[in-house]
Amino acid sequence: MPDAGRTRQDMMRETDIPLDRIDRALQDAMRKLHAGNLAEAIFRAARLDIIS
């Protein structure tokens, strides 16, 4: 089965951004998009053409 995506730890290793900063960014994105979880935030961002 192919990799489903990157984990927060993968993001931290790839970017050298501290985990608490990654967590804050993900939480802020969910709050701004009025999403209950990260999957919903991604879906809403895609529908709003914020990401493609």
WOGI-V400965 format. One record per run of one state. SS is the DSSP state (@ for helix, = for strand, . for the rest). FROM is the first residue (numbers start at 1). LEN is the number of residues. If there is no record, write none. Layout:
ss={SS SS}
from={FROM FROM}
len={LEN LEN}
This chain:
ss={. @ . @ . @ .}
from={1 8 16 19 33 38 48}
len={7 8 3 14 5 10 5}
